[in-house]
Amino acid sequence: MTAFERSSLVHVIGTAHDGGDVFAGIDWGGSFHQLCLIDAAGTVLLQRSISHDVSGLAELGTILGECGRLRIAIERGEGLLVEHLHALPDVTIYCVSPKVSARARERYRLAATKSDAFDAFVLADTLRHQHAHWRALSRPSPLLAELRAISRDRERLVEIQYATESRLRAILDAYHPAPLHLFSSLDRDITLAFITDYPTPAHATRVAESRMSAFCRRHGYTGRTDPAVLVDRLRPHLLTGSEGTVAGKSFSAGLFTDQLRMLNHQLRAYDKRLAELLAQQP
């Protein structure tokens, strides 16, 4: 932003409102964010597209710095843009659920056309009317910010784990369902170890009580189920597919088993770090 543009902007914002509250709506995006500023009467002071880079966020800080008391509505509670807004003085941020903003858009326009400028205006004007009933987004301490970041990313990892487990289950159903009936869940390390050690029905048919006992000892199985019972669970489900199906599916099963094992390891690392952080939390 040039000195002339900044001077013009200051003049526009400064003369358009009487020093009262200014309400902002930010429709965030990947490369650009749309900013809308309105005053207490609902008059639009500014509509501007802000690039998501160093110069764009600096420009945003300059614009918002001329607004005095400022309330901002945005549809997310995390990310670099939100952290940049938290660092600005005299700014109160409100995180608006996308469902709330979607219902709000219907009160202004029935057409389903998408417009970043319109969405930013709806956020700002809805905030103007309803901010007294909303809770502002507080700026977290470094400890709380780390907790939130790790918790959210762990949640995403759990979703990946569920999807991977579901895909592995479908693969086993197609050629080797016996491991699905042995232990309490497919994602357990002991189940994954069995699939690795006995990747096809032909391998699993050789498992008798003595071999199952040795397998459980080798992998540190601490369950209370007797090896003989495990063998009894195994036998009725030793179904098999054609030679080509078994070859192809066993290859896929090995890859998904490795992936699920890795996800289990990562989730344990997340849980350990969360426990450490929670122990420090006041």
LUMGU-768513 format. One line per 5 residues: number of its first residue (from 1); their letters; for each residue x, y, z of N, C-alpha, C. Coordinates in Angstrom, 2 decimals, padded with zeros to 5 digits. Atoms other than C-alpha are relative to their C-alpha. Layout:
BEGIN
NUM) a) X/Y/Z/X/Y/Z/X/Y/Z | ...
% end
This chain:
BEGIN
1) mtafe) 000.84/-001.18/000.00/000.00/000.00/000.00/000.88/001.24/000.00 | -000.78/-001.21/000.07/001.43/003.36/-001.03/-000.44/000.98/001.07 | 000.34/-001.02/-001.00/001.49/006.41/001.25/-001.30/000.71/-000.38 | 001.22/-000.66/000.45/-001.24/008.02/-000.90/-001.23/-000.87/000.29 | 001.12/000.91/-000.25/-003.47/004.92/-000.68/-000.32/-000.07/001.49
6) rsslv) 000.23/000.06/-001.44/-002.97/004.76/003.07/-000.68/001.27/000.49 | 000.61/-001.27/-000.40/-003.83/008.45/003.46/-001.46/000.06/-000.41 | 001.38/000.01/000.48/-006.96/008.02/001.35/-000.86/-000.93/000.84 | 000.73/000.97/-000.80/-007.99/004.98/003.33/-000.31/000.54/001.39 | 000.21/-000.60/-001.31/-007.53/006.73/006.65/-001.10/001.04/-000.06
11) hvigt) 001.02/-001.04/000.15/-009.66/009.61/005.36/-001.38/-000.62/-000.15 | 001.30/000.64/000.23/-012.44/007.31/004.14/-000.55/-000.58/001.29 | 000.48/000.64/-001.23/-012.64/005.31/007.37/-000.26/001.04/001.08 | 000.12/-001.00/-001.06/-012.12/008.31/009.62/-001.22/000.88/-000.14 | 001.15/-000.89/000.21/-014.87/010.40/008.03/-001.31/-000.75/-000.12
16) ahdgg) 001.23/000.77/000.21/-017.34/007.56/007.49/-000.67/-000.41/001.29 | 000.65/000.34/-001.27/-017.95/006.85/011.17/000.43/001.01/001.05 | -000.17/-001.07/-000.99/-018.10/008.97/014.29/000.87/-000.41/001.17 | -000.84/000.46/-001.09/-015.49/007.15/016.35/-000.63/-001.12/000.81 | 000.63/001.11/-000.70/-017.95/004.47/017.45/000.57/-001.32/-000.46
21) dvfag) -000.49/001.32/000.34/-017.59/000.76/017.00/-000.03/-000.23/-001.51 | -000.03/000.45/001.38/-016.62/-000.67/013.65/-000.08/-001.52/000.02 | 000.19/001.44/000.07/-017.65/-004.17/012.67/000.60/-000.50/-001.31 | -000.67/000.57/001.16/-015.64/-006.32/010.29/-000.44/-001.43/-000.22 | 000.20/001.39/000.39/-016.43/-009.50/008.43/001.13/-000.41/-000.92
26) idwgg) -001.09/000.49/000.86/-013.61/-011.53/006.92/-000.39/-001.37/-000.54 | 000.23/001.28/000.67/-014.41/-014.24/004.40/001.37/-000.53/-000.41 | -001.38/000.44/000.20/-011.15/-016.16/004.56/000.09/-001.01/-001.14 | -000.27/000.93/001.09/-009.62/-018.10/001.70/001.45/-000.44/000.04 | -001.37/000.50/000.03/-006.40/-019.81/000.73/001.01/001.05/-000.40
31) sfhql) -000.93/-001.00/000.52/-004.73/-017.05/-001.29/-000.42/001.43/000.31 | 000.52/-001.33/-000.27/-006.98/-014.07/-000.57/-001.12/-000.07/001.04 | 001.09/-000.15/-000.96/-009.33/-012.92/002.19/-000.79/001.26/-000.38 | 000.83/-001.17/000.32/-012.27/-010.57/001.64/-000.38/000.69/001.31 | 000.28/-000.80/-001.19/-012.62/-007.80/004.23/-001.15/000.96/-000.28
36) clida) 001.08/-000.98/000.06/-015.80/-005.80/004.81/-000.07/000.72/001.33 | 000.14/-000.82/-001.20/-016.01/-002.92/007.32/-001.32/000.76/-000.07 | 001.23/-000.79/-000.08/-019.32/-001.40/008.41/-000.01/000.74/001.34 | 000.09/-000.74/-001.26/-020.19/001.17/011.07/-001.22/-000.45/000.78 | 001.09/000.42/-000.88/-022.79/000.96/013.84/-001.36/000.13/-000.64
41) agtvl) 001.28/-000.16/000.71/-025.53/002.06/011.42/-000.14/-000.99/-001.14 | 000.05/000.98/001.07/-024.69/-000.70/008.95/000.50/000.52/-001.34 | -000.55/-000.57/001.23/-023.07/001.58/006.38/001.34/-000.66/-000.33 | -001.25/000.63/000.41/-020.32/-000.12/004.40/001.09/001.06/-000.11 | -001.14/-000.91/000.04/-017.02/001.67/005.00/001.04/-000.45/-001.00
46) lqrsi) -001.08/000.50/000.85/-014.77/-000.59/003.00/-000.29/-001.44/-000.40 | -000.05/001.36/000.49/-014.74/-003.72/000.85/001.36/-000.16/-000.67 | -001.36/000.11/000.55/-011.25/-004.98/000.06/000.45/-001.46/000.03 | -000.61/001.33/000.05/-009.49/-008.18/-001.00/001.42/000.10/000.53 | -001.31/-000.01/-000.65/-006.42/-008.95/001.10/000.74/-001.28/-000.36
51) shdvs) -000.77/001.19/000.35/-003.70/-011.29/-000.12/000.56/-000.66/001.26 | -000.51/000.75/-001.16/-002.55/-014.03/002.27/001.51/-000.15/-000.15 | -001.45/000.00/000.00/001.11/-013.09/002.36/000.47/001.11/000.92 | -000.55/-000.97/-000.95/003.43/-010.79/004.29/-000.54/001.39/-000.26 | 000.47/-001.35/000.31/002.43/-007.62/002.46/-001.49/000.14/000.23
56) glael) 001.44/-000.06/-000.19/-001.27/-008.48/002.55/-000.40/000.12/001.46 | 000.33/-000.07/-001.41/-001.38/-009.09/006.29/000.48/001.31/000.62 | -000.44/-001.32/-000.46/000.65/-005.91/006.85/-001.01/001.07/-000.40 | 001.04/-000.93/000.46/-001.92/-004.02/004.77/-001.25/-000.13/000.87 | 001.17/000.22/-000.85/-004.71/-005.60/006.81/000.20/000.66/001.37
61) gtilg) -000.28/-000.63/-001.28/-003.03/-004.44/010.03/-000.12/001.51/-000.07 | 000.10/-001.45/000.18/-002.79/-000.90/008.65/-001.46/000.44/-000.07 | 001.41/-000.34/000.14/-006.46/-000.84/007.68/-000.72/-000.09/001.34 | 000.73/000.21/-001.26/-007.74/-002.25/010.96/000.50/000.93/001.10 | -000.55/-000.91/-001.00/-005.44/-000.01/012.94/-000.63/001.38/-000.02
66) ecgrl) 000.64/-001.30/000.12/-007.42/003.03/011.72/-001.46/-000.03/000.45 | 001.43/000.15/-000.26/-010.77/001.72/012.94/-000.41/000.26/001.43 | 000.36/-000.17/-001.40/-010.61/002.39/016.67/-000.47/-001.31/000.58 | 000.56/001.25/-000.55/-012.75/-000.11/018.56/-000.55/-000.85/-001.14 | 000.32/000.84/001.15/-013.17/-003.03/016.21/-000.39/-001.39/000.46
71) riaie) 000.42/001.39/-000.19/-015.08/-006.31/016.30/000.05/-000.71/-001.35 | -000.20/000.74/001.25/-014.31/-008.97/013.71/-000.70/-001.35/000.09 | 000.62/001.33/000.11/-016.38/-011.99/012.64/000.73/-000.78/-001.10 | -000.70/000.86/000.95/-014.61/-014.86/010.89/-000.42/-001.44/000.27 | 000.52/001.36/-000.12/-015.55/-018.48/010.23/001.05/-001.03/000.40
76) rgegl) -000.96/000.98/-000.48/-012.55/-020.10/011.84/000.68/000.53/001.26 | -000.59/-000.40/-001.26/-010.81/-020.10/015.20/001.49/-000.27/000.09 | -001.42/000.30/-000.01/-007.28/-021.07/014.20/000.62/000.40/-001.33 | -000.70/-000.31/001.24/-004.65/-020.34/011.59/000.79/001.29/000.11 | -000.89/-001.17/-000.03/-002.11/-017.66/010.75/-000.78/001.31/-000.06
81) lvehl) 000.79/-001.24/000.07/-004.77/-015.08/009.86/-000.57/000.35/001.37 | 000.58/-000.25/-001.33/-006.49/-015.47/013.24/001.08/000.44/000.98 | -001.08/-000.39/-000.90/-003.17/-015.28/015.08/000.49/001.42/-000.30 | -000.38/-001.38/000.37/-002.29/-012.11/013.14/-001.03/000.99/000.56 | 001.04/-000.89/-000.53/-005.63/-010.57/014.15/000.10/000.13/001.51
86) halpd) -000.14/-000.03/-001.46/-005.07/-011.51/017.80/001.11/000.96/000.43 | -001.14/-000.84/-000.37/-001.81/-009.54/017.76/-000.30/001.49/-000.16 | 000.33/-001.41/000.21/-003.57/-006.29/016.76/-000.65/000.59/001.25 | 000.62/-000.63/-001.18/-004.59/-003.79/019.48/-001.46/000.36/-000.25 | 001.40/-000.44/000.04/-008.25/-002.94/020.26/-000.85/-000.81/-000.98
91) vtiyc) 000.74/000.88/000.91/-009.55/-005.90/018.26/-000.63/-001.13/000.81 | 000.70/001.13/-000.61/-012.18/-008.40/019.46/-000.47/-000.92/-001.12 | 000.29/000.96/001.06/-012.59/-011.55/017.37/-001.12/-000.94/000.44 | 001.08/000.95/-000.24/-015.70/-013.72/017.12/000.07/-001.09/-001.07 | -000.02/001.13/000.93/-015.54/-017.17/015.57/-001.44/-000.42/-000.26
96) vspkv) 001.39/000.26/000.39/-018.78/-017.78/013.66/-000.07/-001.37/-000.69 | 000.18/001.31/000.63/-019.92/-021.29/012.82/-000.47/000.18/-001.44 | 000.48/-000.08/001.39/-020.32/-021.82/009.06/-001.50/-000.25/-000.12 | 001.44/000.22/000.04/-023.84/-023.09/009.79/-000.76/001.27/000.35 | 000.63/-001.26/-000.39/-024.71/-019.81/011.52/000.06/001.01/-001.15
101) sarar) -000.14/-000.97/001.10/-023.35/-017.73/008.65/-000.83/-000.42/-001.21 | 000.83/000.47/001.12/-025.17/-019.92/006.09/-001.46/000.39/000.22 | 001.37/-000.42/-000.30/-028.49/-019.28/007.85/-000.15/001.51/-000.11 | 000.05/-001.45/000.07/-027.64/-015.59/008.07/-000.08/000.46/-001.45 | 000.03/-000.40/001.41/-027.03/-015.38/004.31/-001.40/-000.11/-000.58
106) eryrl) 001.36/000.19/000.52/-030.56/-016.65/003.68/-000.91/001.17/000.36 | 000.82/-001.15/-000.38/-031.97/-013.62/005.51/000.26/001.21/-000.89 | -000.35/-001.13/000.85/-030.22/-011.27/003.09/-000.28/-000.28/-001.47 | 000.13/000.33/001.43/-030.47/-013.14/-000.20/-000.40/-001.46/-000.13 | 000.46/001.37/000.20/-032.37/-016.21/-001.34/000.80/-000.73/-001.06
111) aatks) -000.78/000.64/001.07/-030.23/-016.84/-004.41/001.23/-000.68/000.58 | -001.13/000.79/-000.51/-027.51/-019.43/-003.91/001.33/000.41/-000.61 | -001.24/-000.44/000.62/-024.89/-017.42/-005.80/001.06/000.29/001.05 | -001.12/-000.16/-000.93/-021.46/-017.29/-004.16/000.71/001.32/-000.28 | -000.72/-001.27/000.13/-019.83/-013.91/-003.52/000.78/000.23/001.28
116) dafda) -000.83/-000.23/-001.18/-016.89/-013.34/-001.17/-000.35/001.33/000.67 | 000.33/-001.31/-000.55/-017.80/-009.66/-000.77/-001.32/-000.05/000.76 | 001.30/000.12/-000.67/-021.40/-010.51/000.10/000.14/-000.80/001.30 | -000.18/000.82/-001.21/-020.33/-013.21/002.57/000.70/000.80/001.10 | -000.69/-000.82/-000.99/-017.96/-010.78/004.28/-000.95/001.03/000.60
121) fvlad) 000.98/-000.96/-000.50/-020.75/-008.20/004.54/-000.99/-000.66/000.97 | 000.95/000.71/-000.87/-023.16/-010.76/006.02/000.62/-000.28/001.36 | -000.69/000.24/-001.26/-020.60/-011.69/008.66/000.07/001.29/000.83 | -000.13/-001.27/-000.72/-020.02/-008.04/009.57/-001.35/000.48/000.53 | 001.30/-000.53/-000.42/-023.71/-007.09/009.68/-000.66/-000.90/001.04
126) tlrhq) 000.52/000.92/-001.02/-024.72/-010.22/011.61/000.70/000.24/001.33 | -000.74/-000.33/-001.22/-021.99/-009.40/014.11/-000.53/001.29/000.62 | 000.53/-001.28/-000.51/-023.34/-005.84/014.39/-001.28/-000.22/000.80 | 001.29/000.23/-000.67/-026.76/-007.16/015.39/000.10/-000.93/001.21 | 000.05/001.09/-000.98/-025.78/-010.14/017.54/001.22/-000.12/000.90
131) hahwr) -001.24/000.19/-000.75/-022.35/-009.55/019.07/-000.20/-000.03/001.51 | 000.23/-000.01/-001.45/-023.83/-008.92/022.52/-000.32/-001.39/000.53 | 000.36/001.37/-000.41/-024.97/-012.56/022.57/001.10/-001.01/-000.31 | -001.08/000.91/000.39/-021.71/-014.03/021.30/001.18/000.12/000.94 | -001.21/000.01/-000.83/-018.58/-014.99/023.18/001.21/000.24/-000.88
136) alsrp) -001.19/-000.34/000.78/-015.37/-013.45/021.93/001.03/-001.11/000.07 | -001.07/000.99/000.07/-012.46/-015.64/020.90/001.21/000.54/000.77 | -001.12/-000.48/-000.82/-009.80/-015.28/023.58/001.33/-000.39/-000.62 | -001.34/000.30/000.49/-006.12/-015.18/022.77/000.63/-001.03/000.94 | -000.51/001.05/-000.89/-004.64/-018.44/024.11/001.43/000.26/000.43
141) splla) -001.39/-000.01/-000.42/-001.47/-018.71/026.13/000.79/-000.95/-000.89 | -000.79/000.94/000.81/001.45/-020.51/024.41/-000.30/-001.46/000.34 | 000.29/001.38/-000.40/000.66/-023.64/026.45/-001.35/-000.45/-000.54 | 001.32/000.36/000.50/-003.03/-023.59/025.53/000.00/-000.10/-001.52 | -000.09/000.06/001.47/-002.20/-022.86/021.88/000.61/-001.33/-000.45
146) elrai) -000.59/001.29/000.35/000.04/-025.93/021.79/-000.96/-001.15/000.25 | 000.99/001.04/-000.30/-002.63/-028.04/023.45/-001.07/-000.07/-001.09 | 001.03/-000.03/001.03/-005.22/-026.92/020.92/000.53/-000.55/-001.32 | -000.58/000.45/001.27/-002.90/-027.50/017.96/000.16/-001.52/-000.01 | -000.22/001.43/-000.05/-001.99/-031.00/019.09/-001.32/-000.77/000.06
151) srdre) 001.31/000.67/-000.10/-005.58/-031.92/020.00/-000.69/-000.05/-001.35 | 000.66/-000.05/001.30/-006.91/-030.80/016.62/000.68/-000.92/-001.00 | -000.71/000.86/000.95/-004.19/-032.57/014.67/-000.14/-001.47/000.36 | 000.25/001.38/-000.42/-004.68/-035.72/016.75/-001.37/-000.47/-000.51 | 001.34/000.32/000.48/-008.37/-035.60/015.85/000.04/-000.38/-001.49
156) rlvei) -000.11/000.27/001.44/-007.46/-035.49/012.16/000.70/-001.34/-000.24 | -000.71/001.26/000.14/-005.07/-038.41/012.62/-000.93/-001.18/000.32 | 000.96/001.05/-000.33/-007.83/-040.46/014.26/-000.93/-000.27/-001.20 | 000.85/000.17/001.18/-010.02/-039.85/011.19/000.74/-000.81/-001.07 | -000.80/000.76/000.97/-007.19/-041.14/008.98/000.11/-001.45/000.44
161) qyate) -000.11/001.37/-000.52/-006.80/-044.17/011.25/-001.29/-000.78/-000.26 | 001.29/000.68/000.26/-010.52/-045.00/010.99/-000.13/-000.37/-001.48 | 000.11/000.26/001.43/-010.39/-044.70/007.21/000.94/-001.13/-000.42 | -000.96/001.05/000.34/-007.28/-046.89/006.99/-000.46/-001.35/000.52 | 000.52/001.25/-000.56/-008.76/-049.51/009.29/-001.16/-000.54/-000.84
166) srlra) 001.14/000.42/000.82/-011.95/-049.58/007.21/000.45/-000.59/-001.32 | -000.50/000.52/001.28/-009.98/-050.09/004.01/000.68/-001.35/000.19 | -000.65/001.29/-000.27/-007.89/-052.88/005.54/-001.04/-001.08/000.27 | 001.08/000.97/-000.27/-011.07/-054.57/006.78/-000.62/-000.50/-001.31 | 000.58/000.38/001.29/-012.50/-054.51/003.26/000.95/-000.91/-000.78
171) ilday) -000.99/000.84/000.69/-009.27/-056.00/001.86/000.00/-001.41/000.57 | 000.00/001.32/-000.64/-009.27/-058.83/004.40/-001.28/-000.76/-000.29 | 001.27/000.66/000.32/-012.94/-059.55/003.78/000.03/-000.64/-001.38 | -000.04/000.48/001.38/-012.07/-060.08/000.13/000.86/-001.23/-000.21 | -000.86/001.15/000.26/-009.46/-062.79/000.65/000.43/-000.76/001.26
176) hpapl) -000.57/000.62/-001.21/-008.54/-063.58/004.31/-000.71/000.56/001.25 | 000.77/-000.60/-001.11/-011.29/-062.79/006.88/000.36/-000.52/001.39 | -000.27/000.61/-001.30/-009.88/-064.99/009.66/000.59/000.97/001.03 | -000.56/-000.90/-001.01/-007.75/-062.26/011.36/-001.02/000.95/000.62 | 001.02/-000.92/-000.51/-010.89/-060.15/011.79/-000.74/-000.59/001.20
181) hlfss) 000.77/000.67/-001.05/-012.29/-062.71/014.25/000.86/-000.44/001.18 | -000.89/000.49/-001.04/-009.26/-063.30/016.46/-000.01/000.86/001.26 | -000.20/-000.89/-001.15/-008.83/-060.27/018.71/-001.10/001.06/000.04 | 001.13/-000.90/-000.26/-011.01/-057.46/020.01/-000.20/001.05/-001.08 | 000.16/-001.00/001.06/-010.30/-054.99/017.18/001.12/-000.15/-001.01
186) ldrdi) -000.97/000.14/001.09/-008.48/-054.79/013.88/001.22/000.89/000.21 | -001.12/-000.94/-000.12/-006.32/-051.80/014.85/000.96/-000.34/001.14 | -000.92/000.39/-001.07/-004.69/-053.60/017.80/001.31/-000.50/-000.59 | -001.32/000.41/000.49/-000.97/-054.24/017.44/000.08/-001.51/-000.19 | -000.08/001.46/000.09/-001.46/-057.97/018.03/-000.71/-000.50/-001.26
191) tlafi) 000.69/000.38/001.24/-003.98/-058.21/015.15/000.86/000.31/-001.21 | -000.86/-000.39/001.12/-001.64/-056.36/012.83/001.22/-000.93/-000.09 | -001.12/000.93/000.00/001.20/-058.65/013.89/-000.42/-001.34/-000.61 | 000.47/001.27/000.57/-000.91/-061.70/013.01/-000.11/000.10/-001.52 | 000.11/-000.17/001.45/-001.64/-060.31/009.54/001.38/000.00/-000.66
196) tdypt) -001.36/-000.03/000.53/002.08/-059.68/009.03/000.63/-001.38/000.00 | -000.62/001.33/-000.11/003.15/-063.14/010.24/-000.73/-001.05/-000.83 | 000.82/000.98/000.73/000.29/-065.02/008.51/-000.87/000.75/-001.02 | 000.69/-000.93/000.90/-000.64/-062.86/005.51/-001.03/-000.64/-000.93 | 000.97/000.66/000.89/-002.68/-065.50/003.62/-000.69/-001.12/000.77
201) pahat) 000.67/001.15/-000.65/-005.18/-068.23/004.54/000.89/-001.24/000.03 | -000.89/001.16/000.03/-002.57/-070.83/003.52/000.99/000.05/001.16 | -000.88/-000.14/-001.15/-000.17/-069.45/006.13/-000.76/-000.26/001.30 | 000.76/000.10/-001.24/-002.91/-069.30/008.77/-000.48/-001.41/000.30 | 000.46/001.38/-000.24/-004.01/-072.92/008.27/001.01/-000.81/000.79
206) rvaes) -001.04/000.73/-000.73/-000.70/-074.04/009.79/000.03/000.33/001.49 | -000.03/-000.45/-001.40/-001.50/-072.32/013.09/-000.82/-000.96/000.86 | 000.65/000.82/-001.02/-002.28/-074.85/015.79/000.23/000.66/001.36 | -000.08/-000.61/-001.33/-002.36/-074.28/019.56/001.44/000.35/000.38 | -001.40/-000.27/-000.37/001.42/-074.55/020.02/000.55/001.19/-000.77
211) rmsaf) -000.49/-001.12/000.82/002.14/-072.16/017.16/-000.65/001.31/000.45 | 000.68/-001.20/-000.48/-000.48/-069.71/018.46/000.60/000.45/001.33 | -000.64/-000.35/-001.28/001.11/-069.84/021.93/001.34/000.69/-000.24 | -001.29/-000.60/000.31/004.51/-069.10/020.46/-000.17/001.40/-000.60 | 000.28/-001.32/000.59/003.05/-066.23/018.42/-000.35/001.03/001.09
216) crrhg) 000.42/-000.92/-001.07/001.43/-064.67/021.51/001.18/000.40/000.88 | -001.18/-000.32/-000.81/004.66/-064.91/023.51/000.94/000.92/-000.76 | -000.94/-000.77/000.82/006.72/-063.50/020.66/-000.41/001.47/-000.09 | 000.48/-001.37/000.16/004.54/-060.41/020.40/-000.52/000.61/001.31 | 000.36/-000.55/-001.30/003.95/-059.91/024.12/-001.49/000.19/000.19
221) ytgrt) 001.46/-000.09/-000.14/000.21/-060.57/023.95/-000.39/-000.17/001.45 | 000.38/000.00/-001.41/-001.26/-059.75/027.35/-001.49/-000.26/000.20 | 001.42/000.29/-000.13/-004.87/-060.68/026.62/-000.23/-001.26/000.81 | 000.33/001.14/-000.87/-006.65/-063.23/028.78/-000.55/-001.19/-000.79 | 000.57/001.07/000.80/-007.82/-065.38/025.88/001.04/-001.10/-000.22
226) dpavl) -000.89/001.15/000.14/-006.27/-068.85/025.82/000.32/-000.25/-001.48 | -000.35/000.28/001.40/-004.37/-069.76/022.62/-000.92/-001.03/-000.66 | 000.90/001.00/000.57/-006.65/-072.77/022.15/-001.31/000.65/-000.45 | 001.23/-000.71/000.37/-009.67/-070.44/022.11/000.24/000.83/-001.26 | -000.33/-000.78/001.18/-007.92/-068.23/019.56/000.01/-000.87/-001.26
231) vdrlr) -000.01/000.92/001.14/-007.36/-071.22/017.31/-001.42/-000.39/-000.39 | 001.40/000.33/000.28/-011.04/-072.16/017.64/-000.72/001.15/-000.72 | 000.57/-001.15/000.70/-011.95/-068.63/016.55/000.49/000.08/-001.44 | -000.63/-000.12/001.31/-009.59/-068.85/013.60/-000.57/-000.98/-001.01 | 000.31/001.08/000.93/-010.60/-072.17/012.05/-001.25/000.23/-000.86
236) phllt) 001.22/-000.11/000.84/-014.21/-071.41/010.93/000.09/001.07/-001.07 | -000.03/-001.16/000.91/-013.11/-068.31/009.02/001.19/-000.05/-000.97 | -001.13/000.14/000.92/-010.22/-069.68/006.96/-000.51/-000.16/-001.44 | 000.44/-000.06/001.39/-011.92/-068.81/003.69/001.12/000.58/-000.85 | -001.06/-000.51/000.88/-009.77/-068.03/000.68/-000.56/000.31/-001.37
241) gsegt) 000.39/-000.34/001.36/-010.03/-066.49/-002.76/000.86/-000.73/-001.00 | -000.81/000.62/001.04/-008.46/-067.42/-006.07/001.46/000.39/000.19 | -001.43/-000.22/-000.17/-004.69/-067.49/-006.43/000.37/001.46/-000.29 | -000.32/-001.39/000.36/-004.55/-064.10/-008.17/-000.54/001.00/001.01 | 000.59/-000.90/-001.00/-006.91/-062.46/-005.68/000.82/000.00/001.27
246) vagks) -000.80/000.09/-001.23/-004.90/-063.72/-002.73/001.34/000.72/-000.16 | -001.29/-000.66/000.23/-001.65/-062.52/-004.27/-000.14/001.52/000.01 | 000.19/-001.44/000.07/-002.99/-059.06/-005.02/-000.44/000.61/001.32 | 000.54/-000.55/-001.25/-004.94/-058.54/-001.82/000.99/-000.13/001.15 | -000.97/000.12/-001.09/-002.18/-059.84/000.44/001.07/001.08/-000.10
251) fsagl) -000.94/-001.12/000.20/000.16/-057.27/-001.09/-000.60/001.29/000.57 | 000.68/-001.20/-000.51/-002.37/-054.51/-000.34/-000.14/-000.06/001.51 | 000.17/000.15/-001.45/-003.02/-055.87/003.15/001.29/000.33/000.74 | -001.28/-000.30/-000.64/000.68/-055.68/003.96/000.26/001.50/000.09 | -000.23/-001.44/000.01/000.85/-052.01/002.96/-000.93/000.72/000.99
256) ftdql) 000.94/-000.65/-000.92/-002.30/-051.02/004.87/000.28/-000.38/001.45 | -000.38/000.40/-001.36/-001.15/-053.00/007.89/001.16/000.84/000.50 | -001.13/-000.86/-000.38/002.13/-051.09/007.93/-000.47/001.43/000.29 | 000.50/-001.36/-000.19/000.25/-047.82/007.58/-000.77/000.13/001.32 | 000.78/-000.04/-001.24/-002.13/-048.65/010.43/000.91/-000.12/001.22
261) rmlnh) -000.97/000.12/-001.09/000.77/-049.71/012.64/000.71/001.35/000.25 | -000.65/-001.31/-000.13/002.50/-046.38/011.93/-000.96/001.01/000.65 | 000.98/-000.92/-000.58/-000.72/-044.46/012.77/-000.18/-000.27/001.49 | 000.09/000.34/-001.43/-000.99/-046.34/016.08/001.18/000.60/000.77 | -001.20/-000.55/-000.64/002.57/-045.31/016.91/-000.11/001.52/000.12
266) qlray) 000.13/-001.46/-000.04/001.85/-041.68/016.04/-001.06/000.44/001.01 | 001.04/-000.35/-000.97/-001.34/-041.62/018.12/000.52/-000.15/001.43 | -000.59/000.14/-001.34/000.58/-042.91/021.12/000.93/001.17/000.31 | -000.87/-001.17/-000.19/003.10/-040.10/020.60/-000.83/001.24/000.32 | 000.90/-001.11/-000.30/000.24/-037.58/020.52/-000.52/-000.09/001.43
271) dkrla) 000.56/000.17/-001.34/-001.28/-039.03/023.69/001.03/000.29/001.08 | -001.07/-000.27/-000.97/002.05/-038.89/025.50/000.25/001.50/000.13 | -000.24/-001.45/-000.05/002.60/-035.24/024.53/-001.18/000.74/000.63 | 001.18/-000.63/-000.61/-000.98/-034.31/025.49/000.02/-000.18/001.52 | -000.07/000.24/-001.45/-000.51/-035.90/028.92/001.04/000.92/000.64
276) ellaq) -001.02/-000.90/-000.53/002.68/-033.88/029.40/-000.50/001.43/000.08 | 000.51/-001.38/000.02/000.96/-030.63/028.43/-001.11/000.21/001.01 | 001.10/-000.11/-000.98/-002.12/-031.31/030.55/000.52/000.06/001.42 | -000.59/-000.04/-001.33/000.10/-031.88/033.56/000.52/001.40/000.34 | -000.49/-001.37/-000.23/001.44/-028.31/033.12/-001.13/001.01/000.05
281) qp) 001.11/-000.95/000.11/-002.00/-026.75/032.59/-000.53/000.37/001.40 | 000.52/-000.40/-001.32/-003.18/-024.68/035.61/-001.41/-000.53/000.22
% end
